[in-house]
Amino acid sequence: MKPNTAVLQMDPYKPPSSGRDGFLRLDFNENTVGCSPRVVRALMRALNREMLTVYPEYESCRAEMAAAFGSSGDDILLTNGTDDALLLLMNTFVEPSHRIVVAEPCFAMYRFYASLMGAEVIGVHRGKRFEFPEDGVREELRRGARAVFIDNPNNPTGTVVTPEYIESLAREFPQTLVVVDEAYYDFYGKTALPLRHKYTNLVITRTFSKAQGLAGIRLGLIFASTETAAHLRKAHSPYNVNGLAVVAGLAALRDRQYPRRYAKAIVAARKYLERELRRLKIDYIPSAANFVLAQFGERAIEMRDALRSRGILVRDRSYEAPGWVRVTVGTMPQMKRLVRELERL
């Protein structure tokens, strides 16, 4: 059996996600200390044979999530992580004839899912220091685009675009879906969330994978206007989020101090790492996320492999930004360990 044309033409996405046990994992922007203890206790209480035999129920979870984010409940959807949210948005609003705009480099799944739909992906290159190409994106939208996807802060660079610019796109291009991926919001603090009721073409996604430390459980959120959310709900898989993710998500939501404390500690460690990179004369991009993009030049692969031999994983991004390596920011002791190894290398 031959797959459809879009699949035949796609390059496979192959994240290096195996063989990571026992390492200091600074390669996938994960929480480096673990989730809230309340989440673990909630899962232990909930885990039983009966729970595993029934389909999950979402109404009470969605209502509590909505209340926490100042929502009515009709404008929020639970998803199986941000990836599921992106796929749902593509399935609902994108067709093969459409143009999709992204500012590259960016989260790889925007291009992946758009290509899967057979859409044309227009990549607008960021500036020399990876600043967001505001004029270039606006120009492409003037040429006509079904959607623009913006990760804010951006992955892999940690750079940001202002909520005011995002609102200007939603206002100026009402027929274009403006998707803002706020996976790293907790480390940045600025959001487009209040704008979702003002513009029916604006959608915001969030995840529990980062500050809340639930990457393994897979839980995300979509925020949209009531009208847009209704369209998404029609295309939504009925049981896309598993029951244990619901339990974990609610427990994480109720322990609001945990992600705040973790994000505060990570921001302090990020400032320390950036300061040490300056001391070591390693160029980097100032970040608003829980990672820093550092320039290792021709030694990028060598440094990645040498750090691995010392028990530390980092992510080489040379395939899209030559010489650049992305380093997840962990706790202060973890960053001091990294700096010691960088000094030796």
Sequence and secondary structure as in RCSB ss.txt:
>XXXX:A:sequence
MKPNTAVLQMDPYKPPSSGRDGFLRLDFNENTVGCSPRVVRALMRALNREMLTVYPEYESCRAEMAAAFGSSGDD
ILLTNGTDDALLLLMNTFVEPSHRIVVAEPCFAMYRFYASLMGAEVIGVHRGKRFEFPEDGVREELRRGARAVFI
DNPNNPTGTVVTPEYIESLAREFPQTLVVVDEAYYDFYGKTALPLRHKYTNLVITRTFSKAQGLAGIRLGLIFAS
TETAAHLRKAHSPYNVNGLAVVAGLAALRDRQYPRRYAKAIVAARKYLERELRRLKIDYIPSAANFVLAQFGERA
IEMRDALRSRGILVRDRSYEAPGWVRVTVGTMPQMKRLVRELERL
>XXXX:A:secstr
    HHHHH        SS TTSEE SS   SS S HHHHHHHHHH SHHHHHS    HHHHHHHHHHTT  STT
EEEESHHHHHHHHHHHHH  TT EEEEEES  HHHHHHHHHTT EEEEEE  TT    HHHHHHHHHT  SEEEE
ESS TTT     HHHHHHHHHH TTSEEEEE TTGGGT   SGGGTTT TTEEEEEESSSTT  TTT  EEEE  
HHHHHHHHHTS TT S HHHHHHHHHHHH THHHHHHHHHHHHHHHHHHHHHHHTT  EE  SSSEEEEE GGGH
HHHHHHHHHTTEE EE TTTSTTEEEEE   HHHHHHHHHHHHH 
